[in-house]
Structure formats: structure tokens, C-alpha cells
Amino acid sequence: MSIAKKIAHKAEAVKGGAKKITGRVTGNRRLRAEGRGDQAKGNAKQAGAKLKDAVKH
């Protein structure tokens, strides 16, 4: 997997974490839920990339 894709997946997870925290601080449930979803999606993509690299080697 390319470095650019790995960075993009990590950025998505970090962005989701930031949204989640912002939602928690402001009391915005929708933003908090959206952040959890983005974070989970980014983490899942990272896990898939790690698995793909492990199988490849």
C-alpha cells in the first residue's frame, strides 16, 4: 500500500477523533456521532491495509 493512502487513512481517523471531541465539548450529538463514524471508518481502512501488507509479505 502506498504511503499516501496510509496517510489518508490515518488522517481520516484523526479527523473523526477531532469531530467526536468537538461534538462532545459543544454538546452536539450529531457531530459526535459523525466523528465516531469517521474515526471507525479510518481505523477499519488502516486495519485492512495492515492485513493486506501482511498477506503480501
Secondary structure, DSSP 8 states (H G I E B T S, - for coil): --HHHHHHHHHHHHHHHHHHHHHHHHT-HHHHHHHHHHHHHHHHHHHHHHHHHHHH-
